[in-house]
Amino acid sequence: METAFRAPTPTRTSPSAATIAAGLHGVTSRLKAPKLYEGNAYEDTTLPQVPKTLREAIAELERSRSRARPSSDRVVDHYLHTARLEQQAFDQVVTDLGAGALLREDLTT
């Protein structure tokens, strides 16, 4: 199993705990394992993709119904709340790239 996280996490154990919780959920719910995959998963566009932006990740987590225990709801709610705050802060910042796009738009109208 490969787990790589580039963003800081609340604790060093959070990604591992999430992976273990997901595995336990699969076992207790008797989910069937997917067919063995052989090939380069990084280049195969037919495979399901993980969210590429925070906004996509928030939407996916909101849609998710795989909360293993009622006590975990508070943890998921906390993560969603924190992610929404981070997205809101990001949306309020005008970057150089965004400013350039706004300037180009003003020049063309």
N, C-alpha and C positions, 0 to 999 in steps of 0.2 A: 504494500500500500504506500502510495506517495501522497504526502500532504505538504503543500507549499503555500505559505501565506506571506504576502508582501506587506500587508497593512498591519499596524499594531493591533493586538487583541487585548481585551481586559486582563487576561492572565495568560501565561504560557500554556496552560492546560486546556483552555477553552476549545481550541480546534480539535484536540484529541478527545475531549469529553463529548463534543458534538458528534464526532465520528463513531465513538463507542455507543452513544445513545441511539444513533441512527441504526447501527447494527443490531442492537438489542430490540429496537422496534420491529425490525424485519424478522427477527427470530420469534418474538412473542406474537406477532401478527401472522406468522407462517407465510410470509411473502416468498414467492418463488424467485430464485436467483435468475438474472438474465443469462442468455446464451453466452458462452465464452467468446470473447472478442479477440481476434488475432489481426494485427496490423498496427498502423500508426494512428492512434486516436486523436492526436493533435491535428492531423491533416484531413481526417475523415469528416466531411461536412454533413453526412447523413446521420450522424449520431446526435442525440440530444445535447444541447449546449447549456453551460452554466451562464447565469446572467453576466453581462459584460459591463454593466454600469450599476451604481448604487441604486438608481431609480428602478432598474429592472429587478434587482435583488429584493428591494422592498416589496414590489408588486408580487413577486414569486412567493415570498414568505407569507404575505397576506393571503394568498390563494392556497397555501399549503394546509393540508388537513392532517398532517402526520405528527401531531403532538402526542407524544407517548403517554404522558401522565398529566392529570390536572395541575399538579404542582409546577410542571414545566411551563404552563401558560404564562405565569408571571415572568419567567425568564424570557420567553419569546416576546411578550409584550414590552419588556424592557429593551430588548434588542431593536424591536420595531420603533419604539419611541426615540431611541438614540439615533437610529438610522434616519428617521424623518427629520430630526433636528439638524443632523449633519447635512442632509440634502437641502434643507431650507437655507442653511448658512451658505452653502455653495451657490444656490440659486440667487442669492442676494449680492454676490460678488461679480463685478464686471471685470473680466480678464482682458489682457491685451488683445487676444484673438477676438473676443466678443466686441470690444470697442472698435476694432478694425472693421468688423462686419457692419456695425451700426454706422460707422462713418461712410463706408462704401454705399450702404443703403440710402443715406441722406444725400449723397452726391448724385445718385441715379434718379432721385425723385424730384 
